[in-house]
Amino acid sequence: MRFVTRAEWGARTANVDDYPSGFGWRGVAMHYEGEASIAIDHSRCAARMRSVQNFHMDGRGWGDIAYNLAVCLHGYVFEGRGKDVRSASQGTTEANHDYYGVLCFLGEASWAPYAYRPTADMVEGIKDAIAYLRRYGAGTEIIGHRDVRSTSCPGEPLYSMVQDGSLDPGSSSGGTTHIVQPGETLKGIANRYGVPYTYIAEVNGLEYPDYPIVSGQELVIPGRGQELDDPHPGTTTPPGGSYTPFPGTEWFKGAPNSPIVTEMGRRLVAEGHGLYKIGPGPQWSDVDRQSYASWQRSLGYSGADADGWPGLTSWDRLRVPDAGVSPGPVSYEPFPGPDWFRNNPNSPIVTAMGTRLVAEGCSAYQSGPGPQWSDADRQSYALWQEKLGYSGADADGWPGQSSWDRLRVPRQSTAEYEPFPGADWFRNSPNSSVVTAMGNRLVVERCSRYEVGPGPRWSDVDRQSYALWQEKLGFSGTAADGWPGQVSWDALKVPKQTAGSTEPFPGADWFRSSPRSTIVTAMGHRLVAEGCAVYEVGPGPQWSDADRESYANWQRKLGYSGTGADGWPGQSSWDRLGVPFT
């Protein structure tokens, strides 16, 4: 792109010590000036930019120009607040969080229709500006200012282009090389990569006006949204030209949360292989793996070599900029011992084990995996044992030292996080410090719809905020309906609020007193999950005959009989049920 820095257009120093960063994750909002631009000759565009900044700082009393970028009629992109900085142009705090602001030097005036309608050069400049912001984490939405506030901005001609998609730079954004084939033209090549042919001509030194190319010639295709004098036009290379060394395949299989993942995602977007709806972000997710698989296929890989798990060769060719952090060493969970699994554990280790089994093609899960050890975990592990060549009693699904060591389950964080309370727990409108802690994490992740709070009572605004988090992770449809699920909950890392992850046994007499408590509801949900429920309605907080009959089924499932399976909870069967702490 043809980029004009703040220094080049003569920007004043902002009256802001430190801009809030990390915004624009939903996309870009388009603006116009509201009055006809007088910068018809390009030599006057820098002065127009200074005029806008002066008005915002002196007339409005703001700390700087409100827009992140601006585009003139001649297709040049002017740096305003810049990338990764919160806009002040949308009119609401929420929209400033969600969208970058791009100003176009357009305005409404009957005497200056040329200043009201975007020129062809301006359209290319707008595409450059959007591609540039996407390289630094902007989402894929393109909206008009009127979509977030009652206003005529950005004018009918520009807004119609917002609506019909003609401002979208697309996912094929250059940043590669191309060998000219017989019969190809420069314009045809430019259309293939979604980059103006004049940009390709300039980068490759092709002579005006014919721009001659010949079969077999190698052309550099510049990355849309980068300066044309960039020595590495296909990458977002940081100062010094350094790249992140390959962290190792196992590092990714441990579901890291790291700036390295963000930088990788940005490069995948730049290469036209980003499948993100929102992001990319620091948490490794299925959409990262899907995007990387697309990159591997573009390099000619197939089958297991294009499974989305990064390898050394494909990583080196992606050229991920140095994120300034170390991935850290990869370590694995030590074998917890055979009895640990037979005690029906509820632990992140079980989730990590299940994730590895899925990656190895040994999944018997219909949903999950999750932290609660289940028959599906055992069946999946049996498939893993059989894959290793075991049979009979050695492939019964109970983990052993040798098979565990070969599975290489990534070590789980020593930090204490809230285990997933279960989907039904949220649908019962809980009032809990866990909900508050969840809301605080959503605020930190910039997925907040809260006007006041968050607080302990589950509400529609919690669900709306959680839906934003699910969308940020790449989920869509019913998978982003705002009801928490195991995978999204684990990725959110809600700090632990309770003394224990499960309810301690309340005592036999407590149940015989016919209690009414959320503990009874939680117990019932666990009995449903274990396939032991006989409820026609519920479960609910009031202890009932249906609770007792369901619990008796659980006792029989554990092997009890007679008075040991009379439906009155006991210490051993209660501990093995793993009722979430309420």
Secondary structure by P-SEA (a helix, b strand, c coil): ccccccccccccccccccccccccccbbbbbccccccccccccaaaaaaaaaaaaaacccccccccccccccccbbbbbcccccccccccccaaaaacbbbbbccccccccccccccccaaaaaaaaaaaaaaaaacccccccccccccccccccaaaaaaaaacccccccccccccccccccccaaaaaaaacccaaaaaaaaccccccccccccbbbbbcccccccccccccccccccccccccccaaaaaaccccaaaaaaaaaaaaaccccccccccccccaaaaaaaaaaaaaaccccccccccccaaaaaaaccccccccccbbbbbccccaaaaaaccccaaaaaaaaaaaaaccccccccccccccaaaaaaaaaaaaaaccccccccccccaaaaaaacccccccbbbbccccaaaaaaccccaaaaaaaaaaaaaccccccccccccccaaaaaaaaaaaaaaccccccccccccaaaaaaacccccccccccccccaaaaaaccccaaaaaaaaaaaaaccccccccccccccaaaaaaaaaaaaaaccccccccccccaaaaaaaccccc
